Amino acid sequence: MFHFLTKSIRQAIGLQAYRPLYCLLYGQESEDEPWLKPVRCVGRLLVGLFLAYLLWGLVALNFNLSRWLAPLPVHVPVFEVFMLLNGLAFMLIRSVRAVTLLMFVALVGKSGRSYLRAIAFAFVIAGPIDNLASNAGEVARVFACTTVLTYNLTKTRFDLMARPFTNTLQHMRGDIAEIRNTFRELEQVLGELKYAVEQESPDVDEDGIYHTTPQQSDLPLADAVRENFLRNMRHRCKQQLRSGIRVCEEVFRKGYQKCSTNFPDFMAAAICWPYRVDIICRLNLFGSPDKICDASEVVPQNFGQAYVDMLRTERDLFDASSDIEISYELRNETAKNQLLTAQQTSEAFMKDFNRRRRIFRATMLILEKFLCLFLLRVIYASIRYYFMYRGNVEFDNFYITDYFKHIDAERKANEKRSILPLHSHERANYVDVAHVCSRTAEESRTVIYHLLQLSLEVITAALFLLLDHMVVGLLQIIRQRSLITYQQEGEHEIRFHINGTGLMARLLRTTMRNFNMHERVSTSLSNEECLPNANILPESFYYRLMLLYLAIVLLIYQSTTFLRLRRVICSYFYHKREKQRVLFLYNSLLSNRLSVFEILRHNAEQNLAARHVQDNLNIFLRLRLLCPGVFGCLQHLSCGKRNCIICDALEDPDFVLCAGCGLPYCHECSVMLKNVCIKCGLAISFQPFTKFDEAWSDGSSVVLYDFRKDK
């Protein structure tokens, strides 16, 4: 194709009207035209600037140079310097022109395919793999949100259950003060009783509250307590009697004073004398004081025992209970330190996940930038081809060009040995540039190998895409089917009714009143915020990735055609070197024709073992040979045909088989071998000579016989 285009262009501009353009493109540097050199320099500069712009876009796209150059304090005109240097180098140096053009051709070759495959893998990293990481982050968010939601729902229920206890603990300080006051009232009553029984005066504090001195000795005896109480009662009774006498005498004294003040002194003695008869106050009108104050018949016999029991109960009740304090602590400090709230748990989980996601994205970014280094391989491949083309005359030298045909035509005109047409075993190793899609056998095998290699990469990318699609589908199903609204409505009421007016009833009412509660519950919660929001790859990503892989497949299948441009470019800049390479190729083919039988034998030996294995593995060929009546139609298919043992040509109607060993030969190879099997030396078959056969009807059969005989 490129040969046809270049040939057509040269023929078109070779006309007289376009003669200046032809001289500009194909003229020699030593031509005397004064305008030629300046115009060429300007044209080269413009082309160099354009190619430099394309290279800069390619490099900046991969390495993101704008982000690296942005933090610099001083603006560095890297783009302008790059454009200027490349334009000048392209204008002045021929090797730079050749390498620059080779770089663009290398983009469609093996290096370019590797670069595009690296871009495709970077697409997979930036697409499904990164999307999987994002969806994993969404799953982590859902987990954290669900944890907090579950905690809130559970907390609402347990708050209602624990509200009485929390209220009791919160108001315990005030309740303790009230209970302490109640106990102090009881202590006051007991203190007065002890004062009455034991004749002990109670201690009174600043608040007027009685505090009895705790008894450290043993409890008194019951009989002694009763006797002491009777004695105290007797003493108090007598004291009351004496107090009555004093009151009576005071009444008579005040009455006499009042009476004497109302009358003169001489009359007062006669009138107020009754008030002087206070002797009546000392008369025991009710009997003997000892008999009156004897309480032995009134006090029960078990009073002492009851009082001792009361003291014992008091000691049990009040000992070590004057100061009441309530405190709590967690004995298991390790468990205390490990307890976390739901919010802390979710935050810790998200923090750990984000840290791992940052590490993953940094790794993927490094890998992506490393894949961009495949661009350097393109540059290396271009430079290597340039030096190999100029240094090694055998490198990439298997093209039948116009100059090759011109040499062969001159030899035919001079009746010398010629090369064209090529033999069947030679056509697989050389390419005629006049044929658009021709390729060598090695290039065909390479195409199949690269297609298989690419298929593995496509399968891997498809697996990642499928996995991402499955994850996205699951998240979408969860979002569509998992919306739940939690509605809690109700009334929570607890009432404790304690009847009684005594001290214990008061204590119980004080303690249990905090358990009384009346709560109305009306909450509405939803897990909408906890539903996953799946990150979906845009359809444009699939289209771009598909187009990229299609471009890679096209480059693999037609890379050999595009790579022909490398030779065209080098031959344009180094036409003398191209002539040397063509002459070398022509001479090597002439020398190979002198040892054609050795070459045929070598090809047959190389193909013999491989062909035997291939024929055994070819199921279609085995079916055709074993059951020709049933599977004879397979001979019309390529998979059911034999191949020539020498040139790998497919079986056709002129195919022949050796009667001794069964080796297949095409008609052309059998003619070159003079119908003598190269393995067993027997005659292959008899074929009538054609014009092509007559070209080989010399004494070469004798040479072949002698060769096999010597062997």
FILO-48924 format. One line per 4 residues: their letters; for each residue x, y, z of C-alpha. Coordinates in Angstrom, 3 decimals. Layout:
a> X/Y/Z | ...
//
This chain:
mfhf> 0.000/0.000/0.000 | 2.744/2.476/0.940 | 4.741/1.413/-2.087 | 1.743/2.155/-4.265
ltks> 1.216/5.554/-2.620 | 4.845/6.634/-2.828 | 5.101/5.410/-6.399 | 1.933/7.265/-7.383
irqa> 3.145/10.443/-5.674 | 6.510/10.294/-7.388 | 4.870/9.714/-10.747 | 2.417/12.581/-10.188
iglq> 4.978/15.182/-9.107 | 7.467/13.922/-11.659 | 5.563/15.725/-14.398 | 7.036/18.894/-15.837
ayrp> 4.429/21.103/-14.165 | 5.411/19.860/-10.709 | 9.129/19.707/-11.373 | 10.079/22.177/-8.565
lycl> 8.138/20.143/-6.023 | 9.826/16.968/-7.195 | 13.237/18.615/-6.849 | 12.282/19.841/-3.401
lygq> 11.376/16.365/-2.172 | 13.699/14.076/-4.093 | 16.453/16.346/-5.391 | 20.086/15.972/-4.352
esed> 21.700/18.294/-1.840 | 24.337/19.256/-4.397 | 21.916/20.690/-6.953 | 22.686/24.208/-8.157
epwl> 19.209/25.690/-7.677 | 19.702/28.756/-5.403 | 16.178/28.639/-3.963 | 16.238/24.923/-3.126
kpvr> 18.271/24.947/0.076 | 16.464/27.872/1.852 | 13.044/26.465/0.994 | 14.061/23.039/2.260
cvgr> 15.330/24.538/5.537 | 12.090/26.435/6.092 | 10.003/23.366/5.255 | 12.058/21.154/7.556
llvg> 11.714/23.707/10.366 | 7.943/23.844/10.009 | 7.634/20.058/9.862 | 9.991/19.738/12.836
lfla> 7.914/22.182/14.894 | 4.732/20.306/14.041 | 6.236/16.927/14.967 | 7.725/18.442/18.153
yllw> 4.254/19.684/19.103 | 2.849/16.175/18.645 | 5.675/14.668/20.700 | 5.147/17.222/23.459
glva> 1.450/16.413/23.589 | 2.267/12.715/23.827 | 4.805/13.206/26.627 | 2.718/15.731/28.569
lnfn> -0.344/13.496/28.319 | 1.451/10.574/29.924 | 3.609/12.252/32.538 | 1.298/15.198/33.393
lsrw> 4.125/17.714/33.153 | 1.874/20.677/33.882 | 1.293/19.415/37.421 | 5.021/18.931/37.997
lapl> 5.982/22.333/36.586 | 3.188/24.310/38.280 | 4.802/24.477/41.783 | 8.017/26.012/40.408
pvhv> 8.497/29.585/41.656 | 9.780/30.759/38.270 | 7.988/30.048/35.008 | 10.157/27.776/32.918
pvfe> 9.331/27.862/29.183 | 9.880/24.123/28.793 | 7.386/23.820/25.970 | 8.943/26.642/23.953
vfml> 12.478/25.339/24.500 | 11.426/21.811/23.530 | 9.724/23.024/20.363 | 12.657/25.214/19.337
lngl> 15.350/22.586/19.945 | 13.434/19.854/18.126 | 12.623/22.138/15.215 | 16.258/23.211/14.803
afml> 17.557/19.657/15.186 | 15.033/18.392/12.639 | 16.108/21.109/10.206 | 19.873/20.656/10.559
irsv> 20.504/16.955/11.314 | 19.418/14.204/8.948 | 19.605/11.454/11.574 | 17.240/13.434/13.839
ravt> 14.756/13.670/10.975 | 14.935/9.945/10.399 | 14.633/9.005/14.104 | 11.761/11.446/14.675
llmf> 9.734/9.963/11.844 | 10.656/6.453/12.989 | 9.238/7.262/16.431 | 5.809/7.945/14.969
valv> 5.997/4.750/12.941 | 7.073/2.829/16.052 | 3.794/3.846/17.692 | 2.018/1.418/15.367
gksg> 4.654/-1.289/15.804 | 5.507/-3.617/18.659 | 6.674/-0.794/20.919 | 3.580/1.228/20.114
rsyl> 1.373/-1.767/20.806 | 3.094/-2.239/24.154 | 2.483/1.423/24.877 | -1.191/1.154/23.898
raia> -1.552/-2.005/25.960 | -0.027/-0.137/28.883 | -2.574/2.636/28.320 | -5.344/0.021/28.211
fafv> -4.120/-1.456/31.484 | -3.968/2.054/32.945 | -7.580/2.442/31.771 | -8.463/-0.725/33.652
iagp> -6.676/0.607/36.740 | -8.385/3.987/36.514 | -11.720/2.394/35.626 | -12.995/-0.844/37.185
idnl> -10.180/-1.313/39.709 | -10.473/2.234/41.046 | -14.253/1.908/40.899 | -14.025/-1.281/42.953
asna> -11.999/0.636/45.534 | -14.604/3.429/45.544 | -17.443/0.937/45.942 | -15.501/-0.753/48.725
geva> -15.344/2.655/50.391 | -19.099/2.930/49.951 | -19.527/-0.480/51.592 | -17.354/0.719/54.469
rvfa> -19.524/3.836/54.807 | -22.657/1.688/54.818 | -21.162/-0.502/57.538 | -20.242/2.497/59.688
cttv> -23.630/4.148/59.156 | -25.499/0.922/59.932 | -23.468/0.505/63.106 | -24.439/3.986/64.303
ltyn> -28.084/3.458/63.293 | -28.275/0.125/65.121 | -26.664/1.731/68.143 | -29.203/4.568/68.136
ltkt> -32.151/2.175/67.827 | -30.829/-0.047/70.602 | -30.006/2.979/72.748 | -33.598/4.249/72.532
rfdl> -34.967/0.972/73.848 | -32.389/0.582/76.583 | -32.791/4.213/77.645 | -36.436/3.526/78.375
marp> -35.531/0.391/80.308 | -32.752/2.035/82.287 | -34.443/5.418/82.844 | -35.737/4.547/86.382
ftnt> -32.326/3.390/87.486 | -30.551/6.368/85.951 | -33.034/8.748/87.578 | -32.513/7.027/90.908
lqhm> -28.738/7.325/90.592 | -28.966/10.951/89.471 | -31.198/11.951/92.434 | -29.481/9.691/94.920
rgdi> -27.588/12.572/96.544 | -30.764/14.436/97.451 | -32.481/11.234/98.531 | -29.567/10.364/100.785
aeir> -29.869/13.747/102.527 | -33.568/13.144/103.098 | -32.926/9.631/104.386 | -30.235/11.013/106.692
ntfr> -32.706/13.542/108.109 | -35.199/10.755/108.703 | -32.598/8.754/110.552 | -31.723/11.823/112.608
eleq> -35.360/12.145/113.665 | -35.243/8.533/114.726 | -32.016/9.183/116.603 | -33.672/12.119/118.383
vlge> -36.565/9.954/119.510 | -34.193/7.240/120.673 | -32.047/9.828/122.443 | -35.011/11.099/124.419
lkya> -35.951/7.536/125.298 | -32.419/6.753/126.440 | -32.440/9.946/128.461 | -35.604/8.835/130.147
veqe> -34.287/5.333/130.811 | -30.591/5.885/131.494 | -30.726/9.490/132.752 | -28.302/10.557/129.929
spdv> -28.487/13.975/128.439 | -28.350/13.901/124.638 | -25.843/15.946/122.599 | -27.498/18.639/120.572
dedg> -25.701/20.063/117.475 | -26.023/23.492/116.001 | -29.054/22.451/113.934 | -30.915/21.232/117.000
iyht> -30.470/17.571/115.977 | -29.748/15.041/118.683 | -26.733/12.782/118.424 | -26.349/10.033/120.960
tpqq> -22.934/8.959/121.953 | -22.398/5.478/120.585 | -21.997/2.928/123.286 | -18.716/1.172/123.090
sdlp> -19.341/-1.072/126.108 | -21.467/-4.158/126.219 | -25.212/-3.906/126.418 | -26.683/-3.580/129.966
lada> -28.645/-6.331/131.665 | -32.399/-6.335/131.336 | -33.086/-6.370/135.123 | -30.621/-3.559/135.708
vren> -32.298/-1.509/132.993 | -35.756/-2.028/134.566 | -34.505/-1.146/138.047 | -32.733/1.912/136.687
flrn> -35.845/3.006/134.813 | -38.011/2.531/137.973 | -35.542/4.548/139.996 | -35.501/7.292/137.383
mrhr> -39.279/7.316/137.300 | -39.390/7.567/141.105 | -36.896/10.410/141.124 | -38.771/12.264/138.429
ckqq> -42.049/11.739/140.229 | -40.624/13.116/143.471 | -39.112/15.962/141.489 | -42.533/16.740/140.087
lrsg> -44.003/16.705/143.606 | -41.303/19.072/144.841 | -41.877/21.233/141.827 | -45.600/21.324/142.742
irvc> -44.784/22.428/146.299 | -42.600/25.237/144.962 | -45.304/26.342/142.602 | -47.899/26.265/145.375
eevf> -45.708/28.320/147.720 | -45.023/30.796/144.920 | -48.766/31.198/144.344 | -49.390/31.929/148.063
rkgy> -46.480/34.387/148.119 | -47.661/36.295/145.065 | -51.231/36.317/146.423 | -50.106/37.766/149.750
qkcs> -48.046/40.459/148.029 | -50.961/41.466/145.852 | -53.343/41.495/148.769 | -51.038/43.499/151.047
tnfp> -50.583/46.180/148.400 | -54.329/46.787/148.181 | -54.866/47.382/151.924 | -53.154/49.450/154.598
dfma> -50.623/47.743/156.775 | -52.853/47.592/159.897 | -55.585/45.942/157.876 | -53.440/43.737/155.720
aaic> -52.428/41.409/158.513 | -56.056/40.844/159.438 | -57.418/40.454/155.943 | -54.532/38.718/154.062
wpyr> -53.574/36.162/156.706 | -55.024/33.202/154.642 | -52.232/33.691/152.142 | -49.755/33.111/154.944
vdii> -51.014/29.573/155.455 | -48.652/27.956/152.867 | -48.152/24.988/155.137 | -50.940/23.364/153.232
crln> -48.568/22.982/150.240 | -46.376/20.578/152.180 | -49.157/18.294/153.298 | -49.177/14.824/151.627
lfgs> -52.816/14.775/150.829 | -52.518/11.770/148.451 | -50.308/9.640/150.609 | -46.602/8.921/150.982
pdki> -44.435/10.114/148.031 | -42.609/6.788/147.948 | -45.886/4.982/147.473 | -47.196/7.453/144.944
cdas> -43.954/7.397/142.845 | -43.622/3.613/142.843 | -44.020/2.579/139.142 | -43.202/-1.112/139.559
evvp> -46.797/-2.086/138.937 | -47.024/0.101/135.805 | -43.721/-0.813/134.074 | -43.932/-4.278/132.445
qnfg> -41.637/-7.007/133.606 | -40.098/-7.382/130.113 | -39.332/-3.673/129.752 | -35.656/-4.239/130.367
qayv> -35.399/-6.953/127.757 | -37.304/-4.840/125.216 | -35.004/-1.887/125.886 | -31.891/-4.069/125.483
dmlr> -33.264/-5.390/122.184 | -33.892/-1.811/121.079 | -30.302/-0.864/121.886 | -29.023/-3.857/119.968
terd> -31.156/-2.909/116.948 | -29.989/0.686/117.204 | -26.378/-0.398/117.238 | -26.914/-2.586/114.164
lfda> -28.750/0.203/112.392 | -26.567/3.188/113.177 | -23.065/1.799/113.615 | -20.802/2.883/110.663
ssdi> -23.777/4.465/108.880 | -23.505/8.062/109.920 | -21.972/9.081/106.543 | -23.582/7.472/103.504
eisy> -21.676/7.736/100.185 | -22.396/6.062/96.858 | -19.571/5.514/94.382 | -18.815/3.084/91.615
elrn> -15.824/2.077/89.532 | -14.942/-0.403/86.804 | -12.732/-3.074/88.242 | -11.632/-4.289/84.787
etak> -9.537/-1.334/83.611 | -8.438/-3.232/80.497 | -12.011/-3.650/79.338 | -12.709/-0.012/80.207
nqll> -9.917/1.174/77.945 | -11.138/-1.041/75.126 | -14.741/0.167/75.237 | -15.638/2.408/72.291
taqq> -18.839/4.054/71.263 | -20.507/3.220/67.966 | -19.437/6.572/66.522 | -15.828/5.976/67.560
tsea> -15.957/2.473/66.095 | -17.282/3.731/62.754 | -14.764/6.584/62.654 | -11.891/4.224/63.421
fmkd> -13.112/1.826/60.738 | -13.401/4.577/58.118 | -10.010/5.998/59.095 | -8.334/2.617/58.674
fnrr> -10.129/1.993/55.380 | -9.216/5.426/53.991 | -5.601/4.840/54.949 | -5.549/1.551/53.064
rrif> -7.353/3.121/50.099 | -4.762/5.899/49.936 | -2.006/3.277/49.895 | -3.823/1.378/47.128
ratm> -4.351/4.503/45.033 | -0.736/5.577/45.515 | 0.385/2.123/44.376 | -1.911/2.266/41.356
lile> -0.657/5.766/40.524 | 2.956/4.606/40.673 | 2.085/1.611/38.496 | 0.237/3.861/36.051
kflc> 3.205/6.224/35.763 | 5.516/3.246/35.392 | 3.405/2.035/32.484 | 3.851/5.448/30.897
lfll> 7.564/4.683/30.708 | 6.701/2.360/27.828 | 6.866/5.519/25.762 | 10.634/5.401/26.236
rviy> 10.582/1.991/24.612 | 9.193/3.612/21.476 | 12.126/6.022/21.407 | 14.592/3.219/22.061
asir> 13.111/1.039/19.311 | 13.329/3.903/16.808 | 16.963/4.657/17.620 | 17.834/0.964/17.559
yyfm> 16.232/0.488/14.141 | 18.112/3.507/12.819 | 21.509/2.187/13.898 | 20.732/-1.397/12.872
yrgn> 19.608/-0.229/9.441 | 22.833/1.636/8.887 | 25.160/-0.842/10.588 | 23.818/-4.295/9.707
vefd> 23.079/-4.951/6.046 | 21.086/-8.114/6.871 | 18.763/-6.361/9.329 | 15.169/-6.075/8.029
nfyi> 16.359/-6.894/4.519 | 13.801/-9.207/2.907 | 11.928/-6.835/0.585 | 11.559/-7.297/-3.167
tdyf> 11.651/-3.640/-4.183 | 11.508/-1.893/-7.552 | 15.274/-1.626/-7.581 | 15.498/-5.391/-6.927
khid> 13.194/-6.026/-9.886 | 15.182/-3.571/-11.995 | 18.403/-5.511/-11.325 | 16.703/-8.812/-12.100
aerk> 15.272/-7.436/-15.351 | 18.701/-6.231/-16.464 | 20.193/-9.689/-15.794 | 17.427/-11.327/-17.758
anek> 18.038/-8.914/-20.617 | 21.727/-9.827/-20.501 | 20.770/-13.562/-20.428 | 22.253/-14.084/-16.986
rsil> 20.865/-16.095/-14.099 | 17.928/-14.278/-12.521 | 15.977/-14.614/-9.292 | 12.381/-13.813/-10.140
plhs> 9.961/-15.471/-9.941 | 10.740/-16.755/-6.457 | 10.444/-20.425/-5.694 | 7.662/-21.632/-3.430
hera> 10.033/-22.255/-0.507 | 11.411/-18.702/-0.904 | 8.112/-16.829/-1.007 | 7.489/-17.424/2.701
nyvd> 10.719/-15.605/3.632 | 10.501/-12.514/1.406 | 7.976/-9.758/0.865 | 7.099/-8.101/-2.396
vahv> 6.456/-4.432/-1.625 | 4.014/-4.261/-4.527 | 1.634/-6.534/-2.599 | -0.334/-4.636/0.038
csrt> -0.824/-7.199/2.822 | 1.941/-9.681/2.124 | 3.920/-10.958/5.093 | 6.460/-13.650/5.803
aees> 5.689/-16.889/7.614 | 7.531/-15.628/10.690 | 5.467/-12.459/10.697 | 2.261/-14.504/10.415
rtvi> 3.241/-16.604/13.432 | 4.088/-13.420/15.333 | 0.656/-11.981/14.573 | -1.054/-15.096/15.949
yhll> 1.145/-15.045/19.059 | 0.400/-11.376/19.776 | -3.320/-11.916/19.234 | -3.291/-14.753/21.776
qlsl> -1.298/-12.606/24.181 | -3.757/-9.746/23.780 | -6.692/-12.100/24.291 | -5.385/-12.928/27.777
evit> -5.202/-9.232/28.607 | -8.706/-8.688/27.241 | -10.008/-11.589/29.329 | -8.328/-10.127/32.431
aalf> -9.832/-6.698/31.764 | -13.218/-8.328/31.105 | -13.002/-10.137/34.460 | -12.361/-6.844/36.250
llld> -15.233/-5.229/34.365 | -17.500/-8.168/35.172 | -16.514/-8.047/38.836 | -17.154/-4.313/38.937
hmvv> -20.514/-4.809/37.212 | -21.478/-7.495/39.736 | -20.516/-5.297/42.700 | -22.422/-2.339/41.252
gllq> -25.428/-4.573/40.586 | -25.405/-5.912/44.138 | -25.152/-2.410/45.597 | -28.028/-1.232/43.409
iirq> -30.166/-4.210/44.458 | -29.386/-3.466/48.107 | -30.361/0.169/47.625 | -33.610/-0.705/45.855
rsli> -34.719/-3.471/48.222 | -33.297/-2.467/51.619 | -35.037/0.818/52.425 | -36.489/0.467/55.950
tyqq> -38.354/3.046/58.024 | -38.355/2.434/61.773 | -41.496/3.842/63.445 | -41.632/3.682/67.252
egeh> -44.757/4.926/69.014 | -45.997/4.101/72.481 | -46.318/5.056/76.116 | -43.987/3.886/78.842
eirf> -45.375/4.333/82.378 | -44.225/2.999/85.759 | -46.008/3.843/89.021 | -45.115/2.682/92.568
hing> -47.793/3.236/95.230 | -46.571/2.820/98.828 | -49.208/3.180/101.527 | -48.414/4.013/105.110
tglm> -47.358/6.905/107.299 | -44.550/5.327/109.212 | -40.855/5.785/108.970 | -40.277/2.803/106.647
arll> -43.078/3.940/104.377 | -41.427/7.330/104.139 | -38.063/5.729/103.395 | -39.535/3.537/100.652
rttm> -41.417/6.443/99.100 | -38.209/8.480/99.095 | -36.261/5.684/97.401 | -38.856/4.445/94.950
rnfn> -40.282/7.745/93.765 | -37.514/8.034/91.145 | -38.735/4.812/89.552 | -41.986/6.512/88.668
mher> -41.898/7.592/85.043 | -44.272/8.438/82.249 | -42.714/8.639/78.775 | -44.360/8.954/75.390
vsts> -42.251/7.474/72.600 | -42.713/8.695/69.049 | -39.655/8.310/66.839 | -39.275/7.792/63.116
lsne> -35.920/6.677/61.733 | -34.889/5.539/58.268 | -31.810/3.827/56.870 | -31.904/5.902/53.688
eclp> -28.594/7.570/54.496 | -27.064/4.145/55.116 | -28.051/2.777/51.714 | -25.114/2.379/49.312
nani> -24.641/4.802/46.437 | -22.861/2.705/43.843 | -20.257/4.368/41.647 | -21.090/3.408/38.069
lpes> -18.596/3.650/35.256 | -19.859/5.870/32.436 | -20.699/4.277/29.119 | -18.023/6.397/27.459
fyyr> -15.402/4.445/29.402 | -16.538/1.167/27.850 | -16.554/2.732/24.391 | -13.062/4.172/24.822
lmll> -11.697/0.899/26.152 | -13.343/-1.059/23.335 | -11.999/1.307/20.699 | -8.550/1.105/22.263
ylai> -8.531/-2.697/22.124 | -9.881/-2.635/18.571 | -7.048/-0.281/17.637 | -4.560/-2.676/19.235
vlli> -6.059/-5.612/17.311 | -5.853/-3.634/14.084 | -2.243/-2.715/14.793 | -1.388/-6.329/15.566
yqst> -3.016/-7.582/12.402 | -1.608/-4.837/10.166 | 1.544/-3.967/12.091 | 3.727/-5.639/9.492
tflr> 2.157/-3.420/6.844 | 2.637/-0.243/8.865 | 6.188/-1.170/9.833 | 7.139/-1.202/6.171
lrrv> 7.261/2.568/6.566 | 10.462/2.256/8.592 | 12.339/0.983/5.583 | 10.667/3.599/3.389
icsy> 11.753/6.401/5.746 | 15.327/5.179/6.039 | 15.564/4.576/2.301 | 14.340/8.129/1.680
fyhk> 17.092/9.667/3.809 | 19.791/7.083/2.945 | 19.082/5.984/-0.611 | 22.663/4.855/-1.233
rekq> 22.512/2.583/1.787 | 19.248/1.176/0.489 | 20.872/0.298/-2.833 | 23.668/-1.501/-0.988
rvlf> 21.118/-3.503/0.995 | 19.188/-4.462/-2.146 | 22.367/-5.566/-3.907 | 23.345/-7.631/-0.879
lyns> 19.924/-9.295/-0.830 | 20.086/-10.077/-4.531 | 23.559/-11.576/-4.263 | 22.563/-13.662/-1.223
llsn> 19.612/-15.093/-3.163 | 21.915/-15.926/-6.081 | 24.297/-17.739/-3.750 | 21.393/-19.624/-2.167
rlsv> 20.272/-20.821/-5.590 | 23.632/-22.543/-5.997 | 22.942/-24.650/-2.882 | 19.214/-25.073/-3.411
feil> 19.189/-28.807/-2.670 | 20.947/-28.291/0.639 | 18.381/-25.652/1.492 | 15.507/-27.933/0.517
rhna> 16.942/-30.748/2.586 | 17.419/-28.426/5.555 | 13.832/-27.200/5.302 | 12.527/-30.750/5.037
eqnl> 14.488/-31.884/8.101 | 13.230/-28.923/10.090 | 9.618/-29.517/9.107 | 9.560/-33.317/9.319
aarh> 9.245/-33.759/13.097 | 6.939/-30.781/13.542 | 4.730/-31.894/10.642 | 4.367/-35.381/12.094
vqdn> 3.122/-33.966/15.407 | 0.831/-31.472/13.708 | -0.749/-34.116/11.480 | -1.398/-36.328/14.509
lnif> -3.029/-33.457/16.367 | -5.066/-32.340/13.362 | -8.368/-34.108/14.017 | -9.927/-33.016/10.737
lrlr> -7.063/-34.422/8.683 | -7.141/-37.714/10.606 | -10.889/-38.035/10.081 | -10.485/-37.327/6.379
llcp> -7.715/-39.921/5.989 | -9.380/-42.595/8.159 | -12.888/-42.221/6.726 | -12.568/-40.641/3.285
gvfg> -16.051/-41.713/2.295 | -17.681/-39.908/5.204 | -15.320/-36.987/5.792 | -14.006/-36.538/2.277
clqh> -15.577/-33.090/2.134 | -12.943/-31.862/4.604 | -10.408/-31.761/1.777 | -12.016/-28.510/0.655
lscg> -11.214/-26.879/3.994 | -7.815/-25.570/5.010 | -7.927/-27.502/8.283 | -8.354/-30.795/6.390
krnc> -5.522/-30.351/3.866 | -1.925/-31.501/3.917 | 1.054/-29.150/3.768 | 4.114/-29.454/1.609
iicd> 7.029/-30.826/3.619 | 9.339/-28.148/2.201 | 7.434/-24.921/1.577 | 4.310/-25.418/3.761
aled> 2.010/-24.881/0.784 | -1.533/-26.211/1.198 | -2.693/-29.257/-0.697 | -4.080/-28.661/-4.180
pdfv> -5.019/-30.948/-7.100 | -1.364/-31.099/-8.210 | -0.166/-32.375/-4.822 | 1.903/-35.601/-4.935
lcag> 2.855/-38.179/-2.297 | 5.941/-40.321/-1.997 | 5.077/-43.955/-2.561 | 7.705/-45.079/-0.047
cglp> 7.366/-42.778/2.960 | 4.170/-40.870/2.171 | 5.679/-37.389/2.425 | 3.553/-34.748/0.645
yche> 5.094/-32.426/-1.932 | 3.637/-29.573/-3.869 | 4.041/-29.634/-7.623 | 6.726/-26.944/-7.705
csvm> 8.899/-28.585/-5.015 | 8.551/-32.007/-6.633 | 9.710/-30.513/-9.936 | 12.727/-28.921/-8.248
lknv> 13.542/-32.323/-6.717 | 13.045/-34.073/-10.088 | 10.277/-36.174/-8.532 | 12.734/-37.856/-6.170
cikc> 11.793/-38.046/-2.478 | 14.283/-36.194/-0.356 | 13.896/-38.712/2.477 | 13.823/-42.176/0.911
glai> 15.157/-41.410/-2.605 | 12.279/-43.119/-4.394 | 10.410/-41.607/-7.290 | 7.438/-39.578/-6.210
sfqp> 5.213/-39.888/-9.275 | 5.233/-39.219/-12.969 | 3.964/-35.809/-14.034 | 3.928/-34.411/-17.610
ftkf> 6.316/-31.527/-17.970 | 5.008/-28.005/-18.242 | 6.815/-24.853/-19.207 | 7.699/-24.334/-15.567
deaw> 9.070/-27.883/-15.341 | 11.247/-27.381/-18.406 | 13.092/-24.610/-16.645 | 14.352/-27.276/-14.242
sdgs> 14.922/-30.042/-16.777 | 18.695/-29.912/-16.698 | 21.141/-32.234/-14.998 | 20.055/-31.280/-11.505
svvl> 18.460/-34.723/-10.990 | 21.873/-36.263/-11.341 | 23.220/-33.720/-8.882 | 20.452/-34.623/-6.439
ydfr> 21.157/-38.316/-6.883 | 24.837/-37.784/-6.312 | 24.056/-35.629/-3.278 | 21.877/-38.304/-1.692
kdk> 24.399/-40.959/-2.603 | 27.167/-39.026/-0.877 | 24.965/-38.492/2.108
//
